[in-house]
Amino acid sequence: MALSSGTIKWHYQPEARSKSWRATIQEQRQEIQRHLKENPSLKFYLSEAIAIGYEKGLNLVDRETPLDPKQLPQTCPFSEAEVFEEPVDWQA
């Protein structure tokens, strides 16, 4: 969920990007990749987990940002590659 909300915020609130957001996205990516390495059978459920995480991420974005989740895609628009590999460069 933290990865999904972080990805949503990163894409739809670029003016508010921060070092903290970048760190959260990177940390969550590493945790999920580690978990998948330790449990390879879970890879088959990854697309479903991303979809569920996105739905939960919209709720978190609603609580934490001025974004209106109703104005955002209601199904995850990000590919697996975008979720796990897209650069999250941030400059102060």
C-alpha positions in Angstrom: 0.0 0.0 0.0 2.8 2.4 0.8 4.4 1.7 -2.5 1.2 2.3 -4.4 0.3 5.6 -2.6 3.9 6.7 -3.0 3.8 6.0 -6.7 0.4 7.7 -7.1 1.7 10.8 -5.2 4.9 10.8 -7.2 3.1 10.8 -10.5 0.2 13.1 -9.8 1.8 15.6 -7.4 5.2 16.2 -8.9 5.4 19.7 -7.4 5.4 18.1 -3.9 8.0 15.4 -4.5 10.4 15.0 -1.6 13.4 13.1 -0.4 11.0 11.2 2.0 8.7 10.1 -0.8 11.7 8.9 -2.8 13.0 7.0 0.2 9.7 5.3 0.9 9.3 4.2 -2.7 12.8 2.8 -2.8 12.4 1.1 0.6 9.1 -0.5 -0.4 10.4 -1.7 -3.7 13.4 -3.4 -1.9 11.1 -5.0 0.7 8.8 -6.4 -2.0 11.7 -7.7 -4.1 13.2 -9.3 -1.1 9.9 -11.0 -0.2 9.5 -12.2 -3.7 13.0 -13.6 -3.8 12.3 -15.5 -0.6 8.9 -16.7 -1.8 9.1 -17.1 -5.6 5.6 -18.6 -5.8 4.1 -15.2 -4.9 5.3 -13.8 -8.2 2.2 -15.4 -9.8 0.0 -13.1 -7.6 1.9 -9.9 -8.2 -0.4 -8.3 -10.7 -3.4 -8.9 -8.3 -1.4 -7.5 -5.4 -0.5 -4.4 -7.4 -4.2 -3.9 -8.2 -5.3 -4.3 -4.6 -2.5 -2.1 -3.4 -3.5 0.6 -5.8 -7.1 0.6 -4.5 -5.8 0.9 -1.0 -3.3 3.5 -2.1 -6.1 5.7 -3.4 -7.6 5.7 0.1 -4.2 6.7 1.6 -3.8 9.5 -1.0 -7.2 10.8 -0.1 -6.1 11.1 3.6 -2.6 12.5 3.0 -2.9 14.8 0.0 -5.2 17.4 -1.5 -5.7 15.1 -4.5 -9.2 13.9 -5.2 -9.1 10.1 -5.7 -12.2 10.3 -7.8 -10.3 12.3 -10.3 -7.5 9.7 -10.6 -7.7 6.4 -12.5 -9.8 3.9 -10.5 -7.7 0.9 -11.7 -4.0 0.8 -11.6 -2.5 2.5 -14.6 1.0 1.5 -13.8 2.7 -1.5 -15.3 4.7 -3.8 -13.1 7.9 -2.3 -14.6 6.7 1.2 -13.7 5.9 0.2 -10.1 9.3 -1.5 -9.5 11.7 0.1 -12.0 10.8 3.6 -12.9 13.4 6.0 -11.7 12.4 8.2 -8.7 15.0 11.0 -9.0 14.5 13.9 -6.7 16.5 17.1 -6.6 16.3 19.5 -3.7 
